[in-house]
């Protein structure tokens, strides 16, 4: 991938959640919320708190969506990341 975030930004790819409840009921795509966890794909030069391949938790309405090479990504500012799992 030829994308490098600048400054304190992080490029992440959302982690898909299970589409079935504990009782076995399947949830349709139209009813699912977008996951608030993602895997870090690339980091900016000023980012020291997270590393590539970390799983991060971020705010519900954070980031800018981006499509690269047929995949969907999210660009987050470091302040929008709530924690690392």
PyMOL commands that set and color helices and strands:
alter all, ss='L'
color gray80, all
select helices_A, chain A and resi 29-31+78-80
alter helices_A, ss='H'
color red, helices_A
select strands_A, chain A and resi 9-14+37-43+55-58+64-68+71-77+81-84
alter strands_A, ss='S'
color yellow, strands_A
deselect
rebuild
show_as cartoon
